[in-house]
Amino acid sequence: MKDALTYEIINPEEVGADSSKIVLTARSGRSALAYRFQKLGFQFDRNDVDVLYTNFLKVADQKKEVEDHDLQAMANQYQTQSAVA
């Protein structure tokens, strides 16, 4: 994930796409989830991601793809719950 050239044979912009995007599904792992949260501006440690991953799987089982707005809602709810606890 650090260097797109290791897994993309051409630059997405060269064929008219805005950029490449990792699709999150029920089969996505914790690392992909943590990476997407980081891209959205959230900084969660490993324990946080473990808790969020459980919620992520519930959403992913209901939907084909988990989108950024789903992750933002999930992260905001988690942060609110963590602040209260």
Biotite code that builds the C-alpha atoms (Angstrom):
import biotite.structure as struc

atoms = struc.array([
    struc.Atom([0.000, 0.000, 0.000], chain_id="A", res_id=1, res_name="MET", atom_name="CA", element="C"),
    struc.Atom([2.894, 2.348, 0.584], chain_id="A", res_id=2, res_name="LYS", atom_name="CA", element="C"),
    struc.Atom([4.038, 2.312, -3.037], chain_id="A", res_id=3, res_name="ASP", atom_name="CA", element="C"),
    struc.Atom([1.229, 1.914, -5.567], chain_id="A", res_id=4, res_name="ALA", atom_name="CA", element="C"),
    struc.Atom([3.710, 0.882, -8.250], chain_id="A", res_id=5, res_name="LEU", atom_name="CA", element="C"),
    struc.Atom([4.129, -2.459, -6.486], chain_id="A", res_id=6, res_name="THR", atom_name="CA", element="C"),
    struc.Atom([0.531, -3.479, -7.279], chain_id="A", res_id=7, res_name="TYR", atom_name="CA", element="C"),
    struc.Atom([-0.669, -1.154, -10.070], chain_id="A", res_id=8, res_name="GLU", atom_name="CA", element="C"),
    struc.Atom([0.636, -1.790, -13.554], chain_id="A", res_id=9, res_name="ILE", atom_name="CA", element="C"),
    struc.Atom([-0.341, 1.708, -14.711], chain_id="A", res_id=10, res_name="ILE", atom_name="CA", element="C"),
    struc.Atom([-1.192, 4.979, -13.048], chain_id="A", res_id=11, res_name="ASN", atom_name="CA", element="C"),
    struc.Atom([-5.016, 5.322, -12.764], chain_id="A", res_id=12, res_name="PRO", atom_name="CA", element="C"),
    struc.Atom([-4.847, 8.943, -13.925], chain_id="A", res_id=13, res_name="GLU", atom_name="CA", element="C"),
    struc.Atom([-3.351, 7.786, -17.234], chain_id="A", res_id=14, res_name="GLU", atom_name="CA", element="C"),
    struc.Atom([-6.598, 6.009, -18.117], chain_id="A", res_id=15, res_name="VAL", atom_name="CA", element="C"),
    struc.Atom([-8.976, 8.711, -16.865], chain_id="A", res_id=16, res_name="GLY", atom_name="CA", element="C"),
    struc.Atom([-9.611, 7.481, -13.327], chain_id="A", res_id=17, res_name="ALA", atom_name="CA", element="C"),
    struc.Atom([-9.249, 9.893, -10.411], chain_id="A", res_id=18, res_name="ASP", atom_name="CA", element="C"),
    struc.Atom([-7.174, 7.496, -8.336], chain_id="A", res_id=19, res_name="SER", atom_name="CA", element="C"),
    struc.Atom([-7.083, 3.937, -7.126], chain_id="A", res_id=20, res_name="SER", atom_name="CA", element="C"),
    struc.Atom([-9.247, 2.965, -4.200], chain_id="A", res_id=21, res_name="LYS", atom_name="CA", element="C"),
    struc.Atom([-9.166, -0.019, -1.902], chain_id="A", res_id=22, res_name="ILE", atom_name="CA", element="C"),
    struc.Atom([-12.664, -1.470, -1.640], chain_id="A", res_id=23, res_name="VAL", atom_name="CA", element="C"),
    struc.Atom([-13.633, -2.574, 1.854], chain_id="A", res_id=24, res_name="LEU", atom_name="CA", element="C"),
    struc.Atom([-15.826, -5.664, 2.144], chain_id="A", res_id=25, res_name="THR", atom_name="CA", element="C"),
    struc.Atom([-16.513, -8.286, 4.798], chain_id="A", res_id=26, res_name="ALA", atom_name="CA", element="C"),
    struc.Atom([-13.295, -10.010, 3.658], chain_id="A", res_id=27, res_name="ARG", atom_name="CA", element="C"),
    struc.Atom([-11.096, -6.960, 4.281], chain_id="A", res_id=28, res_name="SER", atom_name="CA", element="C"),
    struc.Atom([-8.650, -7.204, 7.126], chain_id="A", res_id=29, res_name="GLY", atom_name="CA", element="C"),
    struc.Atom([-7.785, -4.984, 10.039], chain_id="A", res_id=30, res_name="ARG", atom_name="CA", element="C"),
    struc.Atom([-4.834, -3.420, 8.226], chain_id="A", res_id=31, res_name="SER", atom_name="CA", element="C"),
    struc.Atom([-7.009, -2.258, 5.335], chain_id="A", res_id=32, res_name="ALA", atom_name="CA", element="C"),
    struc.Atom([-9.524, -0.852, 7.810], chain_id="A", res_id=33, res_name="LEU", atom_name="CA", element="C"),
    struc.Atom([-6.829, 0.957, 9.812], chain_id="A", res_id=34, res_name="ALA", atom_name="CA", element="C"),
    struc.Atom([-5.356, 2.353, 6.576], chain_id="A", res_id=35, res_name="TYR", atom_name="CA", element="C"),
    struc.Atom([-8.730, 3.737, 5.472], chain_id="A", res_id=36, res_name="ARG", atom_name="CA", element="C"),
    struc.Atom([-9.370, 5.297, 8.891], chain_id="A", res_id=37, res_name="PHE", atom_name="CA", element="C"),
    struc.Atom([-5.962, 6.942, 8.660], chain_id="A", res_id=38, res_name="GLN", atom_name="CA", element="C"),
    struc.Atom([-6.796, 8.291, 5.180], chain_id="A", res_id=39, res_name="LYS", atom_name="CA", element="C"),
    struc.Atom([-10.004, 9.744, 6.646], chain_id="A", res_id=40, res_name="LEU", atom_name="CA", element="C"),
    struc.Atom([-7.987, 11.540, 9.345], chain_id="A", res_id=41, res_name="GLY", atom_name="CA", element="C"),
    struc.Atom([-8.563, 9.236, 12.307], chain_id="A", res_id=42, res_name="PHE", atom_name="CA", element="C"),
    struc.Atom([-5.712, 7.952, 14.453], chain_id="A", res_id=43, res_name="GLN", atom_name="CA", element="C"),
    struc.Atom([-6.630, 4.694, 16.156], chain_id="A", res_id=44, res_name="PHE", atom_name="CA", element="C"),
    struc.Atom([-4.298, 2.289, 17.915], chain_id="A", res_id=45, res_name="ASP", atom_name="CA", element="C"),
    struc.Atom([-4.404, -1.476, 17.477], chain_id="A", res_id=46, res_name="ARG", atom_name="CA", element="C"),
    struc.Atom([-6.911, -1.981, 20.318], chain_id="A", res_id=47, res_name="ASN", atom_name="CA", element="C"),
    struc.Atom([-9.226, 0.644, 18.858], chain_id="A", res_id=48, res_name="ASP", atom_name="CA", element="C"),
    struc.Atom([-9.084, -1.004, 15.439], chain_id="A", res_id=49, res_name="VAL", atom_name="CA", element="C"),
    struc.Atom([-9.904, -4.377, 16.996], chain_id="A", res_id=50, res_name="ASP", atom_name="CA", element="C"),
    struc.Atom([-13.082, -2.930, 18.532], chain_id="A", res_id=51, res_name="VAL", atom_name="CA", element="C"),
    struc.Atom([-13.973, -1.040, 15.364], chain_id="A", res_id=52, res_name="LEU", atom_name="CA", element="C"),
    struc.Atom([-13.353, -4.140, 13.258], chain_id="A", res_id=53, res_name="TYR", atom_name="CA", element="C"),
    struc.Atom([-16.186, -5.962, 15.021], chain_id="A", res_id=54, res_name="THR", atom_name="CA", element="C"),
    struc.Atom([-18.561, -3.130, 14.120], chain_id="A", res_id=55, res_name="ASN", atom_name="CA", element="C"),
    struc.Atom([-17.115, -2.977, 10.619], chain_id="A", res_id=56, res_name="PHE", atom_name="CA", element="C"),
    struc.Atom([-17.919, -6.653, 10.026], chain_id="A", res_id=57, res_name="LEU", atom_name="CA", element="C"),
    struc.Atom([-21.541, -6.096, 11.055], chain_id="A", res_id=58, res_name="LYS", atom_name="CA", element="C"),
    struc.Atom([-21.890, -3.273, 8.520], chain_id="A", res_id=59, res_name="VAL", atom_name="CA", element="C"),
    struc.Atom([-19.959, -5.183, 5.861], chain_id="A", res_id=60, res_name="ALA", atom_name="CA", element="C"),
    struc.Atom([-22.220, -8.222, 6.243], chain_id="A", res_id=61, res_name="ASP", atom_name="CA", element="C"),
    struc.Atom([-25.239, -6.017, 5.526], chain_id="A", res_id=62, res_name="GLN", atom_name="CA", element="C"),
    struc.Atom([-23.714, -4.117, 2.604], chain_id="A", res_id=63, res_name="LYS", atom_name="CA", element="C"),
    struc.Atom([-21.583, -5.240, -0.318], chain_id="A", res_id=64, res_name="LYS", atom_name="CA", element="C"),
    struc.Atom([-19.113, -2.390, 0.194], chain_id="A", res_id=65, res_name="GLU", atom_name="CA", element="C"),
    struc.Atom([-18.406, -0.249, 3.222], chain_id="A", res_id=66, res_name="VAL", atom_name="CA", element="C"),
    struc.Atom([-18.007, 3.340, 2.106], chain_id="A", res_id=67, res_name="GLU", atom_name="CA", element="C"),
    struc.Atom([-16.199, 6.289, 3.638], chain_id="A", res_id=68, res_name="ASP", atom_name="CA", element="C"),
    struc.Atom([-19.371, 7.806, 5.107], chain_id="A", res_id=69, res_name="HIS", atom_name="CA", element="C"),
    struc.Atom([-20.052, 4.483, 6.885], chain_id="A", res_id=70, res_name="ASP", atom_name="CA", element="C"),
    struc.Atom([-16.546, 4.511, 8.344], chain_id="A", res_id=71, res_name="LEU", atom_name="CA", element="C"),
    struc.Atom([-16.832, 8.140, 9.419], chain_id="A", res_id=72, res_name="GLN", atom_name="CA", element="C"),
    struc.Atom([-20.085, 7.430, 11.237], chain_id="A", res_id=73, res_name="ALA", atom_name="CA", element="C"),
    struc.Atom([-18.540, 4.363, 12.856], chain_id="A", res_id=74, res_name="MET", atom_name="CA", element="C"),
    struc.Atom([-15.432, 6.283, 13.955], chain_id="A", res_id=75, res_name="ALA", atom_name="CA", element="C"),
    struc.Atom([-17.413, 9.237, 15.287], chain_id="A", res_id=76, res_name="ASN", atom_name="CA", element="C"),
    struc.Atom([-19.697, 6.949, 17.278], chain_id="A", res_id=77, res_name="GLN", atom_name="CA", element="C"),
    struc.Atom([-16.687, 5.071, 18.677], chain_id="A", res_id=78, res_name="TYR", atom_name="CA", element="C"),
    struc.Atom([-14.963, 8.298, 19.698], chain_id="A", res_id=79, res_name="GLN", atom_name="CA", element="C"),
    struc.Atom([-18.126, 9.537, 21.388], chain_id="A", res_id=80, res_name="THR", atom_name="CA", element="C"),
    struc.Atom([-18.503, 6.279, 23.311], chain_id="A", res_id=81, res_name="GLN", atom_name="CA", element="C"),
    struc.Atom([-14.825, 6.295, 24.288], chain_id="A", res_id=82, res_name="SER", atom_name="CA", element="C"),
    struc.Atom([-15.055, 9.869, 25.578], chain_id="A", res_id=83, res_name="ALA", atom_name="CA", element="C"),
    struc.Atom([-18.045, 8.987, 27.772], chain_id="A", res_id=84, res_name="VAL", atom_name="CA", element="C"),
    struc.Atom([-16.440, 5.826, 29.190], chain_id="A", res_id=85, res_name="ALA", atom_name="CA", element="C"),
])
